[in-house]
Amino acid sequence: MAEHPNKVAFEQGVEYILKSWTALNLAVEQDWGGVESAEKRDWLIGVIVDYFGSNGKKLDVEDIETILDQIMTDEFQTILEDDSSYLVAKHLVEVYHQCIRGNFTEVERLKEKYQSRQPATASRQQQNNDEDDNDNDNGPPRPSKPEPEIDDDGFETVSYKRR
């Protein structure tokens, strides 16, 4: 059974809002949540969608702000001192109310804004990949780094090369 279009649009809206949130983007880009920062961001998107699904009738912007702040602190070791989590929470509630009424105008606007920023990033990554390819043409390929060893407690074992 297919999901209701209102729910699908809301899930997309949550994804666009959170993936456009500067504080969360920095946390993911800088691996403040560890090597699985992107997965934590995706998990956060699911947490927010589930919260709205469970609390739709009694949504509270401050509760959503608290969830965002708590996850940023717990998962990304980031204490937000701006109002961005409140603004994000407020935006999420606005999009939710629009989507349950079948109004996807804001989700479409968010989608266009998000997609217009993506090609620049992709082309920069392609340029970097091209530069890396050119570097490899000048000599033998560099050996790849070995995968990090993680112990039972989740810490990476650091080994030093002897000279």
C-alpha positions as a Python dict, from the first residue, in 0.01 Angstrom:
ca = {
    (1, 'M'): (0, 0, 0),
    (2, 'A'): (144, 336, -105),
    (3, 'E'): (198, 611, 150),
    (4, 'H'): (-38, 905, 148),
    (5, 'P'): (91, 1192, -74),
    (6, 'N'): (66, 1435, 220),
    (7, 'K'): (298, 1214, 428),
    (8, 'V'): (542, 1169, 140),
    (9, 'A'): (554, 1546, 83),
    (10, 'F'): (607, 1610, 455),
    (11, 'E'): (893, 1357, 472),
    (12, 'Q'): (1056, 1531, 175),
    (13, 'G'): (1004, 1868, 343),
    (14, 'V'): (1171, 1746, 664),
    (15, 'E'): (1465, 1616, 462),
    (16, 'Y'): (1507, 1944, 271),
    (17, 'I'): (1478, 2156, 587),
    (18, 'L'): (1725, 1950, 790),
    (19, 'K'): (1972, 1902, 504),
    (20, 'S'): (1966, 2281, 453),
    (21, 'W'): (2022, 2360, 822),
    (22, 'T'): (2367, 2519, 847),
    (23, 'A'): (2448, 2386, 1197),
    (24, 'L'): (2362, 2028, 1100),
    (25, 'N'): (2548, 2059, 768),
    (26, 'L'): (2862, 2173, 948),
    (27, 'A'): (2832, 1892, 1200),
    (28, 'V'): (2804, 1636, 919),
    (29, 'E'): (3073, 1787, 694),
    (30, 'Q'): (3319, 1814, 982),
    (31, 'D'): (3233, 1466, 1122),
    (32, 'W'): (3141, 1610, 1463),
    (33, 'G'): (2927, 1300, 1506),
    (34, 'G'): (3211, 1070, 1404),
    (35, 'V'): (3252, 886, 1078),
    (36, 'E'): (2881, 804, 1072),
    (37, 'S'): (2769, 1170, 1088),
    (38, 'A'): (2568, 1146, 764),
    (39, 'E'): (2389, 837, 896),
    (40, 'K'): (2310, 1024, 1218),
    (41, 'R'): (2162, 1310, 1014),
    (42, 'D'): (1944, 1062, 823),
    (43, 'W'): (1840, 902, 1152),
    (44, 'L'): (1748, 1249, 1286),
    (45, 'I'): (1522, 1300, 982),
    (46, 'G'): (1343, 975, 1071),
    (47, 'V'): (1311, 1075, 1438),
    (48, 'I'): (1146, 1404, 1341),
    (49, 'V'): (907, 1240, 1092),
    (50, 'D'): (810, 981, 1356),
    (51, 'Y'): (760, 1253, 1619),
    (52, 'F'): (516, 1438, 1393),
    (53, 'G'): (340, 1110, 1312),
    (54, 'S'): (292, 1038, 1683),
    (55, 'N'): (210, 1393, 1799),
    (56, 'G'): (34, 1550, 1501),
    (57, 'K'): (-265, 1680, 1699),
    (58, 'K'): (-60, 1826, 1985),
    (59, 'L'): (255, 1960, 1820),
    (60, 'D'): (467, 2200, 2019),
    (61, 'V'): (746, 2401, 1853),
    (62, 'E'): (943, 2411, 2180),
    (63, 'D'): (930, 2030, 2212),
    (64, 'I'): (1066, 1991, 1859),
    (65, 'E'): (1334, 2253, 1934),
    (66, 'T'): (1430, 2052, 2244),
    (67, 'I'): (1459, 1730, 2040),
    (68, 'L'): (1679, 1905, 1781),
    (69, 'D'): (1901, 2060, 2051),
    (70, 'Q'): (1929, 1730, 2239),
    (71, 'I'): (2028, 1531, 1930),
    (72, 'M'): (2279, 1797, 1823),
    (73, 'T'): (2433, 1781, 2172),
    (74, 'D'): (2424, 1402, 2217),
    (75, 'E'): (2510, 1291, 1864),
    (76, 'F'): (2723, 1579, 1730),
    (77, 'Q'): (2872, 1726, 2052),
    (78, 'T'): (2733, 2063, 1946),
    (79, 'I'): (2569, 2316, 2175),
    (80, 'L'): (2371, 2563, 1969),
    (81, 'E'): (2383, 2918, 2095),
    (82, 'D'): (2175, 3067, 1817),
    (83, 'D'): (1801, 3037, 1757),
    (84, 'S'): (1846, 2806, 1459),
    (85, 'S'): (1690, 2500, 1624),
    (86, 'Y'): (1380, 2706, 1714),
    (87, 'L'): (1357, 2845, 1360),
    (88, 'V'): (1399, 2495, 1212),
    (89, 'A'): (1133, 2356, 1450),
    (90, 'K'): (894, 2638, 1358),
    (91, 'H'): (955, 2577, 987),
    (92, 'L'): (891, 2203, 1032),
    (93, 'V'): (557, 2273, 1202),
    (94, 'E'): (455, 2516, 924),
    (95, 'V'): (539, 2260, 654),
    (96, 'Y'): (354, 1988, 847),
    (97, 'H'): (36, 2196, 868),
    (98, 'Q'): (56, 2281, 497),
    (99, 'C'): (112, 1918, 397),
    (100, 'I'): (-180, 1781, 600),
    (101, 'R'): (-400, 2031, 411),
    (102, 'G'): (-256, 1905, 79),
    (103, 'N'): (-60, 2226, 16),
    (104, 'F'): (289, 2131, -110),
    (105, 'T'): (396, 2481, -223),
    (106, 'E'): (660, 2521, 49),
    (107, 'V'): (795, 2167, -5),
    (108, 'E'): (833, 2244, -377),
    (109, 'R'): (1011, 2571, -295),
    (110, 'L'): (1245, 2389, -55),
    (111, 'K'): (1310, 2122, -319),
    (112, 'E'): (1403, 2381, -583),
    (113, 'K'): (1625, 2570, -339),
    (114, 'Y'): (1796, 2248, -224),
    (115, 'Q'): (1848, 2114, -576),
    (116, 'S'): (1983, 2447, -702),
    (117, 'R'): (2261, 2421, -441),
    (118, 'Q'): (2347, 2057, -518),
    (119, 'P'): (2494, 2079, -872),
    (120, 'A'): (2763, 2324, -759),
    (121, 'T'): (2879, 2078, -495),
    (122, 'A'): (2869, 1786, -738),
    (123, 'S'): (3069, 1974, -1003),
    (124, 'R'): (3330, 2076, -743),
    (125, 'Q'): (3361, 1713, -636),
    (126, 'Q'): (3398, 1610, -1001),
    (127, 'Q'): (3671, 1870, -1050),
    (128, 'N'): (3851, 1739, -744),
    (129, 'N'): (3818, 1384, -876),
    (130, 'D'): (3958, 1496, -1213),
    (131, 'E'): (4252, 1662, -1038),
    (132, 'D'): (4313, 1344, -838),
    (133, 'D'): (4308, 1143, -1163),
    (134, 'N'): (4564, 1380, -1315),
    (135, 'D'): (4788, 1341, -1012),
    (136, 'N'): (4784, 965, -1056),
    (137, 'D'): (4894, 997, -1420),
    (138, 'N'): (5225, 1146, -1307),
    (139, 'G'): (5337, 840, -1115),
    (140, 'P'): (5239, 514, -960),
    (141, 'P'): (4908, 510, -772),
    (142, 'R'): (4935, 587, -405),
    (143, 'P'): (4861, 295, -174),
    (144, 'S'): (4523, 323, -7),
    (145, 'K'): (4508, 378, 366),
    (146, 'P'): (4418, 71, 566),
    (147, 'E'): (4074, 65, 729),
    (148, 'P'): (4084, 187, 1090),
    (149, 'E'): (4076, -82, 1357),
    (150, 'I'): (3791, -33, 1605),
    (151, 'D'): (3815, -207, 1942),
    (152, 'D'): (3526, -358, 2142),
    (153, 'D'): (3458, -25, 2313),
    (154, 'G'): (3421, 157, 1980),
    (155, 'F'): (3755, 338, 1989),
    (156, 'E'): (3993, 350, 1695),
    (157, 'T'): (4330, 187, 1748),
    (158, 'V'): (4602, 428, 1638),
    (159, 'S'): (4925, 279, 1512),
    (160, 'Y'): (5237, 471, 1422),
    (161, 'K'): (5475, 390, 1139),
    (162, 'R'): (5830, 326, 1242),
    (163, 'R'): (6097, 495, 1036),
}
